[in-house]
Amino acid sequence: MTSASERQPSPAGSIAGPVAEVISRQRAIRDYTAEPVTAADLAVLLDAACHTGTERNRQRWAVIVITDPGQRNRLAAHGDRTTPLQGAPLVLALVQEADGYEFDTGRIAQNIMLAATAIGLATCPVTLHRDHGARRLLGLRDGQRCRYALAIGHPHPAARPAQLGPRRPLQELVHHDRYTRE
C-alpha cells in the first residue's frame, strides 16, 4: 500500500494512477461484436463482484450468468431501453437477496463494470423496470429481486458512448453540511 507521502502529486482536485485511468475510461457502450466473453474474462468479472464490500460483509446478492440469446431477449422484455441486453453476448443479472440492499447491488455493478473496462470489455447497465416479471423469468424466490442487469461484450469497432461530454462541475454537485441550491 502506498502511503500518502509516497503518492505522486496530481493536479488539484483530480485522482491519479491506474484506478483513476480505468474510472476515466469507463463509459456505457451499447454495441458489441458477436465474439463471446471468455471463461477467463468472466472469472475476472465475477471475482471483482466477490470483492465488493457490502453491508456488514453479508454479501446478500447473487449473479445469474446469461448467455442464451432467447433468455437475454426474454429478460429485455422486462425493462425499457434494453436493446444492449439483446445484443450483448453476456448478461449478468444482479440479484438482491430478501434482506440485501440496493446500494450494495450498485457497488457490485460498478466493480464489474470497472473490471470489464480494465480488461478491454464494454458494459452497459440496464434497469429492469418490471422486476416482478424478471423475478418470475429468472426463477427467483420470494423476497429476491432483480432490478438491474449488465450487458457485457467486446465493443463493436464503431461503438461510442451515447453521450460523451463534460462532467458537471463539482460546485454544482457537492454541498457542505446541507443541500444548498440557488
MODELLER restraints for C-alpha pairs under 7 A, 6 or more apart:
rsr = mdl.restraints
at = mdl.atoms
rsr.add(forms.Gaussian(group=physical.xy_distance, feature=features.Distance(at['CA:10:A'], at['CA:16:A']), mean=5.96, stdev=0.5))
rsr.add(forms.Gaussian(group=physical.xy_distance, feature=features.Distance(at['CA:22:A'], at['CA:114:A']), mean=6.53, stdev=0.5))
rsr.add(forms.Gaussian(group=physical.xy_distance, feature=features.Distance(at['CA:22:A'], at['CA:117:A']), mean=6.55, stdev=0.5))
rsr.add(forms.Gaussian(group=physical.xy_distance, feature=features.Distance(at['CA:22:A'], at['CA:118:A']), mean=5.96, stdev=0.5))
rsr.add(forms.Gaussian(group=physical.xy_distance, feature=features.Distance(at['CA:23:A'], at['CA:114:A']), mean=6.69, stdev=0.5))
rsr.add(forms.Gaussian(group=physical.xy_distance, feature=features.Distance(at['CA:26:A'], at['CA:114:A']), mean=6.44, stdev=0.5))
rsr.add(forms.Gaussian(group=physical.xy_distance, feature=features.Distance(at['CA:26:A'], at['CA:117:A']), mean=5.83, stdev=0.5))
rsr.add(forms.Gaussian(group=physical.xy_distance, feature=features.Distance(at['CA:27:A'], at['CA:161:A']), mean=6.22, stdev=0.5))
rsr.add(forms.Gaussian(group=physical.xy_distance, feature=features.Distance(at['CA:28:A'], at['CA:123:A']), mean=5.67, stdev=0.5))
rsr.add(forms.Gaussian(group=physical.xy_distance, feature=features.Distance(at['CA:28:A'], at['CA:124:A']), mean=4.55, stdev=0.5))
rsr.add(forms.Gaussian(group=physical.xy_distance, feature=features.Distance(at['CA:28:A'], at['CA:161:A']), mean=5.77, stdev=0.5))
rsr.add(forms.Gaussian(group=physical.xy_distance, feature=features.Distance(at['CA:29:A'], at['CA:122:A']), mean=5.75, stdev=0.5))
rsr.add(forms.Gaussian(group=physical.xy_distance, feature=features.Distance(at['CA:29:A'], at['CA:123:A']), mean=5.65, stdev=0.5))
rsr.add(forms.Gaussian(group=physical.xy_distance, feature=features.Distance(at['CA:29:A'], at['CA:124:A']), mean=5.55, stdev=0.5))
rsr.add(forms.Gaussian(group=physical.xy_distance, feature=features.Distance(at['CA:29:A'], at['CA:159:A']), mean=6.59, stdev=0.5))
rsr.add(forms.Gaussian(group=physical.xy_distance, feature=features.Distance(at['CA:29:A'], at['CA:160:A']), mean=6.22, stdev=0.5))
rsr.add(forms.Gaussian(group=physical.xy_distance, feature=features.Distance(at['CA:29:A'], at['CA:161:A']), mean=5.22, stdev=0.5))
rsr.add(forms.Gaussian(group=physical.xy_distance, feature=features.Distance(at['CA:30:A'], at['CA:84:A']), mean=5.06, stdev=0.5))
rsr.add(forms.Gaussian(group=physical.xy_distance, feature=features.Distance(at['CA:30:A'], at['CA:124:A']), mean=6.00, stdev=0.5))
rsr.add(forms.Gaussian(group=physical.xy_distance, feature=features.Distance(at['CA:31:A'], at['CA:84:A']), mean=6.71, stdev=0.5))
rsr.add(forms.Gaussian(group=physical.xy_distance, feature=features.Distance(at['CA:31:A'], at['CA:87:A']), mean=6.82, stdev=0.5))
rsr.add(forms.Gaussian(group=physical.xy_distance, feature=features.Distance(at['CA:31:A'], at['CA:155:A']), mean=6.14, stdev=0.5))
rsr.add(forms.Gaussian(group=physical.xy_distance, feature=features.Distance(at['CA:31:A'], at['CA:156:A']), mean=5.55, stdev=0.5))
rsr.add(forms.Gaussian(group=physical.xy_distance, feature=features.Distance(at['CA:31:A'], at['CA:159:A']), mean=5.51, stdev=0.5))
rsr.add(forms.Gaussian(group=physical.xy_distance, feature=features.Distance(at['CA:32:A'], at['CA:87:A']), mean=6.56, stdev=0.5))
rsr.add(forms.Gaussian(group=physical.xy_distance, feature=features.Distance(at['CA:32:A'], at['CA:88:A']), mean=5.83, stdev=0.5))
rsr.add(forms.Gaussian(group=physical.xy_distance, feature=features.Distance(at['CA:32:A'], at['CA:153:A']), mean=5.55, stdev=0.5))
rsr.add(forms.Gaussian(group=physical.xy_distance, feature=features.Distance(at['CA:32:A'], at['CA:154:A']), mean=5.36, stdev=0.5))
rsr.add(forms.Gaussian(group=physical.xy_distance, feature=features.Distance(at['CA:32:A'], at['CA:155:A']), mean=4.49, stdev=0.5))
rsr.add(forms.Gaussian(group=physical.xy_distance, feature=features.Distance(at['CA:32:A'], at['CA:156:A']), mean=4.44, stdev=0.5))
rsr.add(forms.Gaussian(group=physical.xy_distance, feature=features.Distance(at['CA:33:A'], at['CA:153:A']), mean=6.97, stdev=0.5))
rsr.add(forms.Gaussian(group=physical.xy_distance, feature=features.Distance(at['CA:33:A'], at['CA:154:A']), mean=5.64, stdev=0.5))
rsr.add(forms.Gaussian(group=physical.xy_distance, feature=features.Distance(at['CA:33:A'], at['CA:155:A']), mean=6.07, stdev=0.5))
rsr.add(forms.Gaussian(group=physical.xy_distance, feature=features.Distance(at['CA:33:A'], at['CA:156:A']), mean=4.90, stdev=0.5))
rsr.add(forms.Gaussian(group=physical.xy_distance, feature=features.Distance(at['CA:34:A'], at['CA:89:A']), mean=6.35, stdev=0.5))
rsr.add(forms.Gaussian(group=physical.xy_distance, feature=features.Distance(at['CA:35:A'], at['CA:154:A']), mean=6.69, stdev=0.5))
rsr.add(forms.Gaussian(group=physical.xy_distance, feature=features.Distance(at['CA:36:A'], at['CA:89:A']), mean=5.51, stdev=0.5))
rsr.add(forms.Gaussian(group=physical.xy_distance, feature=features.Distance(at['CA:37:A'], at['CA:89:A']), mean=6.87, stdev=0.5))
rsr.add(forms.Gaussian(group=physical.xy_distance, feature=features.Distance(at['CA:37:A'], at['CA:90:A']), mean=6.71, stdev=0.5))
rsr.add(forms.Gaussian(group=physical.xy_distance, feature=features.Distance(at['CA:37:A'], at['CA:153:A']), mean=6.14, stdev=0.5))
rsr.add(forms.Gaussian(group=physical.xy_distance, feature=features.Distance(at['CA:45:A'], at['CA:112:A']), mean=5.26, stdev=0.5))
rsr.add(forms.Gaussian(group=physical.xy_distance, feature=features.Distance(at['CA:45:A'], at['CA:115:A']), mean=5.99, stdev=0.5))
rsr.add(forms.Gaussian(group=physical.xy_distance, feature=features.Distance(at['CA:45:A'], at['CA:116:A']), mean=6.44, stdev=0.5))
rsr.add(forms.Gaussian(group=physical.xy_distance, feature=features.Distance(at['CA:48:A'], at['CA:111:A']), mean=5.73, stdev=0.5))
rsr.add(forms.Gaussian(group=physical.xy_distance, feature=features.Distance(at['CA:48:A'], at['CA:112:A']), mean=5.73, stdev=0.5))
rsr.add(forms.Gaussian(group=physical.xy_distance, feature=features.Distance(at['CA:48:A'], at['CA:115:A']), mean=6.47, stdev=0.5))
rsr.add(forms.Gaussian(group=physical.xy_distance, feature=features.Distance(at['CA:49:A'], at['CA:108:A']), mean=5.20, stdev=0.5))
rsr.add(forms.Gaussian(group=physical.xy_distance, feature=features.Distance(at['CA:49:A'], at['CA:111:A']), mean=6.03, stdev=0.5))
rsr.add(forms.Gaussian(group=physical.xy_distance, feature=features.Distance(at['CA:49:A'], at['CA:112:A']), mean=5.83, stdev=0.5))
rsr.add(forms.Gaussian(group=physical.xy_distance, feature=features.Distance(at['CA:52:A'], at['CA:107:A']), mean=6.63, stdev=0.5))
rsr.add(forms.Gaussian(group=physical.xy_distance, feature=features.Distance(at['CA:52:A'], at['CA:108:A']), mean=5.75, stdev=0.5))
rsr.add(forms.Gaussian(group=physical.xy_distance, feature=features.Distance(at['CA:52:A'], at['CA:111:A']), mean=6.70, stdev=0.5))
rsr.add(forms.Gaussian(group=physical.xy_distance, feature=features.Distance(at['CA:54:A'], at['CA:104:A']), mean=5.49, stdev=0.5))
rsr.add(forms.Gaussian(group=physical.xy_distance, feature=features.Distance(at['CA:60:A'], at['CA:96:A']), mean=6.44, stdev=0.5))
rsr.add(forms.Gaussian(group=physical.xy_distance, feature=features.Distance(at['CA:60:A'], at['CA:97:A']), mean=5.16, stdev=0.5))
rsr.add(forms.Gaussian(group=physical.xy_distance, feature=features.Distance(at['CA:60:A'], at['CA:99:A']), mean=6.83, stdev=0.5))
rsr.add(forms.Gaussian(group=physical.xy_distance, feature=features.Distance(at['CA:60:A'], at['CA:100:A']), mean=4.84, stdev=0.5))
rsr.add(forms.Gaussian(group=physical.xy_distance, feature=features.Distance(at['CA:61:A'], at['CA:95:A']), mean=5.41, stdev=0.5))
rsr.add(forms.Gaussian(group=physical.xy_distance, feature=features.Distance(at['CA:61:A'], at['CA:96:A']), mean=4.71, stdev=0.5))
rsr.add(forms.Gaussian(group=physical.xy_distance, feature=features.Distance(at['CA:61:A'], at['CA:97:A']), mean=5.24, stdev=0.5))
rsr.add(forms.Gaussian(group=physical.xy_distance, feature=features.Distance(at['CA:61:A'], at['CA:100:A']), mean=6.68, stdev=0.5))
rsr.add(forms.Gaussian(group=physical.xy_distance, feature=features.Distance(at['CA:62:A'], at['CA:94:A']), mean=6.20, stdev=0.5))
rsr.add(forms.Gaussian(group=physical.xy_distance, feature=features.Distance(at['CA:62:A'], at['CA:95:A']), mean=4.94, stdev=0.5))
rsr.add(forms.Gaussian(group=physical.xy_distance, feature=features.Distance(at['CA:62:A'], at['CA:96:A']), mean=6.72, stdev=0.5))
rsr.add(forms.Gaussian(group=physical.xy_distance, feature=features.Distance(at['CA:63:A'], at['CA:92:A']), mean=6.20, stdev=0.5))
rsr.add(forms.Gaussian(group=physical.xy_distance, feature=features.Distance(at['CA:63:A'], at['CA:93:A']), mean=5.64, stdev=0.5))
rsr.add(forms.Gaussian(group=physical.xy_distance, feature=features.Distance(at['CA:63:A'], at['CA:94:A']), mean=4.92, stdev=0.5))
rsr.add(forms.Gaussian(group=physical.xy_distance, feature=features.Distance(at['CA:63:A'], at['CA:95:A']), mean=5.86, stdev=0.5))
rsr.add(forms.Gaussian(group=physical.xy_distance, feature=features.Distance(at['CA:64:A'], at['CA:92:A']), mean=5.66, stdev=0.5))
rsr.add(forms.Gaussian(group=physical.xy_distance, feature=features.Distance(at['CA:64:A'], at['CA:93:A']), mean=5.01, stdev=0.5))
rsr.add(forms.Gaussian(group=physical.xy_distance, feature=features.Distance(at['CA:64:A'], at['CA:94:A']), mean=6.67, stdev=0.5))
rsr.add(forms.Gaussian(group=physical.xy_distance, feature=features.Distance(at['CA:65:A'], at['CA:91:A']), mean=6.18, stdev=0.5))
rsr.add(forms.Gaussian(group=physical.xy_distance, feature=features.Distance(at['CA:65:A'], at['CA:92:A']), mean=4.93, stdev=0.5))
rsr.add(forms.Gaussian(group=physical.xy_distance, feature=features.Distance(at['CA:65:A'], at['CA:93:A']), mean=6.61, stdev=0.5))
rsr.add(forms.Gaussian(group=physical.xy_distance, feature=features.Distance(at['CA:66:A'], at['CA:72:A']), mean=6.58, stdev=0.5))
rsr.add(forms.Gaussian(group=physical.xy_distance, feature=features.Distance(at['CA:66:A'], at['CA:90:A']), mean=5.95, stdev=0.5))
rsr.add(forms.Gaussian(group=physical.xy_distance, feature=features.Distance(at['CA:66:A'], at['CA:91:A']), mean=5.04, stdev=0.5))
rsr.add(forms.Gaussian(group=physical.xy_distance, feature=features.Distance(at['CA:66:A'], at['CA:92:A']), mean=6.11, stdev=0.5))
rsr.add(forms.Gaussian(group=physical.xy_distance, feature=features.Distance(at['CA:67:A'], at['CA:89:A']), mean=6.02, stdev=0.5))
rsr.add(forms.Gaussian(group=physical.xy_distance, feature=features.Distance(at['CA:67:A'], at['CA:90:A']), mean=5.06, stdev=0.5))
rsr.add(forms.Gaussian(group=physical.xy_distance, feature=features.Distance(at['CA:67:A'], at['CA:91:A']), mean=6.50, stdev=0.5))
rsr.add(forms.Gaussian(group=physical.xy_distance, feature=features.Distance(at['CA:72:A'], at['CA:85:A']), mean=6.00, stdev=0.5))
rsr.add(forms.Gaussian(group=physical.xy_distance, feature=features.Distance(at['CA:72:A'], at['CA:86:A']), mean=5.72, stdev=0.5))
rsr.add(forms.Gaussian(group=physical.xy_distance, feature=features.Distance(at['CA:72:A'], at['CA:91:A']), mean=6.99, stdev=0.5))
rsr.add(forms.Gaussian(group=physical.xy_distance, feature=features.Distance(at['CA:73:A'], at['CA:86:A']), mean=5.27, stdev=0.5))
rsr.add(forms.Gaussian(group=physical.xy_distance, feature=features.Distance(at['CA:75:A'], at['CA:134:A']), mean=6.15, stdev=0.5))
rsr.add(forms.Gaussian(group=physical.xy_distance, feature=features.Distance(at['CA:76:A'], at['CA:82:A']), mean=5.29, stdev=0.5))
rsr.add(forms.Gaussian(group=physical.xy_distance, feature=features.Distance(at['CA:76:A'], at['CA:85:A']), mean=5.97, stdev=0.5))
rsr.add(forms.Gaussian(group=physical.xy_distance, feature=features.Distance(at['CA:76:A'], at['CA:86:A']), mean=6.64, stdev=0.5))
rsr.add(forms.Gaussian(group=physical.xy_distance, feature=features.Distance(at['CA:78:A'], at['CA:128:A']), mean=5.46, stdev=0.5))
rsr.add(forms.Gaussian(group=physical.xy_distance, feature=features.Distance(at['CA:78:A'], at['CA:129:A']), mean=6.27, stdev=0.5))
rsr.add(forms.Gaussian(group=physical.xy_distance, feature=features.Distance(at['CA:78:A'], at['CA:130:A']), mean=4.93, stdev=0.5))
rsr.add(forms.Gaussian(group=physical.xy_distance, feature=features.Distance(at['CA:78:A'], at['CA:131:A']), mean=6.55, stdev=0.5))
rsr.add(forms.Gaussian(group=physical.xy_distance, feature=features.Distance(at['CA:78:A'], at['CA:133:A']), mean=6.22, stdev=0.5))
rsr.add(forms.Gaussian(group=physical.xy_distance, feature=features.Distance(at['CA:78:A'], at['CA:134:A']), mean=5.90, stdev=0.5))
rsr.add(forms.Gaussian(group=physical.xy_distance, feature=features.Distance(at['CA:79:A'], at['CA:127:A']), mean=6.15, stdev=0.5))
rsr.add(forms.Gaussian(group=physical.xy_distance, feature=features.Distance(at['CA:79:A'], at['CA:128:A']), mean=4.11, stdev=0.5))
rsr.add(forms.Gaussian(group=physical.xy_distance, feature=features.Distance(at['CA:79:A'], at['CA:129:A']), mean=4.62, stdev=0.5))
rsr.add(forms.Gaussian(group=physical.xy_distance, feature=features.Distance(at['CA:79:A'], at['CA:130:A']), mean=5.87, stdev=0.5))
rsr.add(forms.Gaussian(group=physical.xy_distance, feature=features.Distance(at['CA:80:A'], at['CA:129:A']), mean=6.66, stdev=0.5))
rsr.add(forms.Gaussian(group=physical.xy_distance, feature=features.Distance(at['CA:82:A'], at['CA:126:A']), mean=6.29, stdev=0.5))
rsr.add(forms.Gaussian(group=physical.xy_distance, feature=features.Distance(at['CA:84:A'], at['CA:124:A']), mean=6.83, stdev=0.5))
rsr.add(forms.Gaussian(group=physical.xy_distance, feature=features.Distance(at['CA:84:A'], at['CA:151:A']), mean=5.82, stdev=0.5))
rsr.add(forms.Gaussian(group=physical.xy_distance, feature=features.Distance(at['CA:85:A'], at['CA:91:A']), mean=6.41, stdev=0.5))
rsr.add(forms.Gaussian(group=physical.xy_distance, feature=features.Distance(at['CA:85:A'], at['CA:151:A']), mean=5.13, stdev=0.5))
rsr.add(forms.Gaussian(group=physical.xy_distance, feature=features.Distance(at['CA:88:A'], at['CA:151:A']), mean=5.52, stdev=0.5))
rsr.add(forms.Gaussian(group=physical.xy_distance, feature=features.Distance(at['CA:88:A'], at['CA:152:A']), mean=5.65, stdev=0.5))
rsr.add(forms.Gaussian(group=physical.xy_distance, feature=features.Distance(at['CA:88:A'], at['CA:153:A']), mean=5.53, stdev=0.5))
rsr.add(forms.Gaussian(group=physical.xy_distance, feature=features.Distance(at['CA:89:A'], at['CA:152:A']), mean=6.76, stdev=0.5))
rsr.add(forms.Gaussian(group=physical.xy_distance, feature=features.Distance(at['CA:89:A'], at['CA:153:A']), mean=5.79, stdev=0.5))
rsr.add(forms.Gaussian(group=physical.xy_distance, feature=features.Distance(at['CA:90:A'], at['CA:151:A']), mean=6.16, stdev=0.5))
rsr.add(forms.Gaussian(group=physical.xy_distance, feature=features.Distance(at['CA:90:A'], at['CA:152:A']), mean=5.18, stdev=0.5))
rsr.add(forms.Gaussian(group=physical.xy_distance, feature=features.Distance(at['CA:90:A'], at['CA:153:A']), mean=6.22, stdev=0.5))
rsr.add(forms.Gaussian(group=physical.xy_distance, feature=features.Distance(at['CA:91:A'], at['CA:149:A']), mean=6.66, stdev=0.5))
rsr.add(forms.Gaussian(group=physical.xy_distance, feature=features.Distance(at['CA:91:A'], at['CA:150:A']), mean=5.49, stdev=0.5))
rsr.add(forms.Gaussian(group=physical.xy_distance, feature=features.Distance(at['CA:91:A'], at['CA:151:A']), mean=4.71, stdev=0.5))
rsr.add(forms.Gaussian(group=physical.xy_distance, feature=features.Distance(at['CA:91:A'], at['CA:152:A']), mean=5.93, stdev=0.5))
rsr.add(forms.Gaussian(group=physical.xy_distance, feature=features.Distance(at['CA:92:A'], at['CA:149:A']), mean=5.51, stdev=0.5))
rsr.add(forms.Gaussian(group=physical.xy_distance, feature=features.Distance(at['CA:92:A'], at['CA:150:A']), mean=5.14, stdev=0.5))
rsr.add(forms.Gaussian(group=physical.xy_distance, feature=features.Distance(at['CA:92:A'], at['CA:151:A']), mean=6.79, stdev=0.5))
rsr.add(forms.Gaussian(group=physical.xy_distance, feature=features.Distance(at['CA:93:A'], at['CA:146:A']), mean=6.69, stdev=0.5))
rsr.add(forms.Gaussian(group=physical.xy_distance, feature=features.Distance(at['CA:93:A'], at['CA:148:A']), mean=6.40, stdev=0.5))
rsr.add(forms.Gaussian(group=physical.xy_distance, feature=features.Distance(at['CA:93:A'], at['CA:149:A']), mean=4.28, stdev=0.5))
rsr.add(forms.Gaussian(group=physical.xy_distance, feature=features.Distance(at['CA:93:A'], at['CA:150:A']), mean=6.50, stdev=0.5))
rsr.add(forms.Gaussian(group=physical.xy_distance, feature=features.Distance(at['CA:94:A'], at['CA:105:A']), mean=6.83, stdev=0.5))
rsr.add(forms.Gaussian(group=physical.xy_distance, feature=features.Distance(at['CA:94:A'], at['CA:146:A']), mean=5.77, stdev=0.5))
rsr.add(forms.Gaussian(group=physical.xy_distance, feature=features.Distance(at['CA:94:A'], at['CA:148:A']), mean=5.71, stdev=0.5))
rsr.add(forms.Gaussian(group=physical.xy_distance, feature=features.Distance(at['CA:94:A'], at['CA:149:A']), mean=5.58, stdev=0.5))
rsr.add(forms.Gaussian(group=physical.xy_distance, feature=features.Distance(at['CA:95:A'], at['CA:144:A']), mean=6.70, stdev=0.5))
rsr.add(forms.Gaussian(group=physical.xy_distance, feature=features.Distance(at['CA:95:A'], at['CA:145:A']), mean=5.58, stdev=0.5))
rsr.add(forms.Gaussian(group=physical.xy_distance, feature=features.Distance(at['CA:95:A'], at['CA:146:A']), mean=4.61, stdev=0.5))
rsr.add(forms.Gaussian(group=physical.xy_distance, feature=features.Distance(at['CA:96:A'], at['CA:102:A']), mean=6.93, stdev=0.5))
rsr.add(forms.Gaussian(group=physical.xy_distance, feature=features.Distance(at['CA:96:A'], at['CA:105:A']), mean=6.63, stdev=0.5))
rsr.add(forms.Gaussian(group=physical.xy_distance, feature=features.Distance(at['CA:96:A'], at['CA:144:A']), mean=5.70, stdev=0.5))
rsr.add(forms.Gaussian(group=physical.xy_distance, feature=features.Distance(at['CA:96:A'], at['CA:145:A']), mean=5.14, stdev=0.5))
rsr.add(forms.Gaussian(group=physical.xy_distance, feature=features.Distance(at['CA:96:A'], at['CA:146:A']), mean=6.22, stdev=0.5))
rsr.add(forms.Gaussian(group=physical.xy_distance, feature=features.Distance(at['CA:97:A'], at['CA:143:A']), mean=6.70, stdev=0.5))
rsr.add(forms.Gaussian(group=physical.xy_distance, feature=features.Distance(at['CA:97:A'], at['CA:144:A']), mean=4.65, stdev=0.5))
rsr.add(forms.Gaussian(group=physical.xy_distance, feature=features.Distance(at['CA:97:A'], at['CA:145:A']), mean=6.61, stdev=0.5))
rsr.add(forms.Gaussian(group=physical.xy_distance, feature=features.Distance(at['CA:98:A'], at['CA:143:A']), mean=4.29, stdev=0.5))
rsr.add(forms.Gaussian(group=physical.xy_distance, feature=features.Distance(at['CA:98:A'], at['CA:144:A']), mean=4.87, stdev=0.5))
rsr.add(forms.Gaussian(group=physical.xy_distance, feature=features.Distance(at['CA:113:A'], at['CA:123:A']), mean=6.06, stdev=0.5))
rsr.add(forms.Gaussian(group=physical.xy_distance, feature=features.Distance(at['CA:116:A'], at['CA:122:A']), mean=6.40, stdev=0.5))
rsr.add(forms.Gaussian(group=physical.xy_distance, feature=features.Distance(at['CA:121:A'], at['CA:152:A']), mean=6.86, stdev=0.5))
rsr.add(forms.Gaussian(group=physical.xy_distance, feature=features.Distance(at['CA:121:A'], at['CA:153:A']), mean=5.60, stdev=0.5))
rsr.add(forms.Gaussian(group=physical.xy_distance, feature=features.Distance(at['CA:121:A'], at['CA:154:A']), mean=4.95, stdev=0.5))
rsr.add(forms.Gaussian(group=physical.xy_distance, feature=features.Distance(at['CA:121:A'], at['CA:155:A']), mean=6.50, stdev=0.5))
rsr.add(forms.Gaussian(group=physical.xy_distance, feature=features.Distance(at['CA:122:A'], at['CA:152:A']), mean=5.71, stdev=0.5))
rsr.add(forms.Gaussian(group=physical.xy_distance, feature=features.Distance(at['CA:122:A'], at['CA:153:A']), mean=5.46, stdev=0.5))
rsr.add(forms.Gaussian(group=physical.xy_distance, feature=features.Distance(at['CA:122:A'], at['CA:154:A']), mean=5.74, stdev=0.5))
rsr.add(forms.Gaussian(group=physical.xy_distance, feature=features.Distance(at['CA:122:A'], at['CA:155:A']), mean=5.35, stdev=0.5))
rsr.add(forms.Gaussian(group=physical.xy_distance, feature=features.Distance(at['CA:123:A'], at['CA:150:A']), mean=6.46, stdev=0.5))
rsr.add(forms.Gaussian(group=physical.xy_distance, feature=features.Distance(at['CA:123:A'], at['CA:151:A']), mean=5.40, stdev=0.5))
rsr.add(forms.Gaussian(group=physical.xy_distance, feature=features.Distance(at['CA:123:A'], at['CA:152:A']), mean=4.52, stdev=0.5))
rsr.add(forms.Gaussian(group=physical.xy_distance, feature=features.Distance(at['CA:123:A'], at['CA:153:A']), mean=6.68, stdev=0.5))
rsr.add(forms.Gaussian(group=physical.xy_distance, feature=features.Distance(at['CA:124:A'], at['CA:150:A']), mean=5.66, stdev=0.5))
rsr.add(forms.Gaussian(group=physical.xy_distance, feature=features.Distance(at['CA:124:A'], at['CA:151:A']), mean=5.12, stdev=0.5))
rsr.add(forms.Gaussian(group=physical.xy_distance, feature=features.Distance(at['CA:124:A'], at['CA:152:A']), mean=6.74, stdev=0.5))
rsr.add(forms.Gaussian(group=physical.xy_distance, feature=features.Distance(at['CA:125:A'], at['CA:149:A']), mean=5.99, stdev=0.5))
rsr.add(forms.Gaussian(group=physical.xy_distance, feature=features.Distance(at['CA:125:A'], at['CA:150:A']), mean=4.59, stdev=0.5))
rsr.add(forms.Gaussian(group=physical.xy_distance, feature=features.Distance(at['CA:125:A'], at['CA:151:A']), mean=6.40, stdev=0.5))
rsr.add(forms.Gaussian(group=physical.xy_distance, feature=features.Distance(at['CA:126:A'], at['CA:148:A']), mean=5.71, stdev=0.5))
rsr.add(forms.Gaussian(group=physical.xy_distance, feature=features.Distance(at['CA:126:A'], at['CA:149:A']), mean=5.28, stdev=0.5))
rsr.add(forms.Gaussian(group=physical.xy_distance, feature=features.Distance(at['CA:126:A'], at['CA:150:A']), mean=5.99, stdev=0.5))
rsr.add(forms.Gaussian(group=physical.xy_distance, feature=features.Distance(at['CA:127:A'], at['CA:147:A']), mean=5.90, stdev=0.5))
rsr.add(forms.Gaussian(group=physical.xy_distance, feature=features.Distance(at['CA:127:A'], at['CA:148:A']), mean=4.71, stdev=0.5))
rsr.add(forms.Gaussian(group=physical.xy_distance, feature=features.Distance(at['CA:127:A'], at['CA:149:A']), mean=6.59, stdev=0.5))
rsr.add(forms.Gaussian(group=physical.xy_distance, feature=features.Distance(at['CA:128:A'], at['CA:147:A']), mean=4.88, stdev=0.5))
rsr.add(forms.Gaussian(group=physical.xy_distance, feature=features.Distance(at['CA:128:A'], at['CA:148:A']), mean=5.57, stdev=0.5))
rsr.add(forms.Gaussian(group=physical.xy_distance, feature=features.Distance(at['CA:129:A'], at['CA:147:A']), mean=6.84, stdev=0.5))
rsr.add(forms.Gaussian(group=physical.xy_distance, feature=features.Distance(at['CA:131:A'], at['CA:145:A']), mean=6.80, stdev=0.5))
rsr.add(forms.Gaussian(group=physical.xy_distance, feature=features.Distance(at['CA:131:A'], at['CA:146:A']), mean=5.91, stdev=0.5))
rsr.add(forms.Gaussian(group=physical.xy_distance, feature=features.Distance(at['CA:131:A'], at['CA:147:A']), mean=5.32, stdev=0.5))
rsr.add(forms.Gaussian(group=physical.xy_distance, feature=features.Distance(at['CA:134:A'], at['CA:146:A']), mean=6.50, stdev=0.5))
rsr.add(forms.Gaussian(group=physical.xy_distance, feature=features.Distance(at['CA:135:A'], at['CA:145:A']), mean=6.10, stdev=0.5))
rsr.add(forms.Gaussian(group=physical.xy_distance, feature=features.Distance(at['CA:135:A'], at['CA:146:A']), mean=6.13, stdev=0.5))
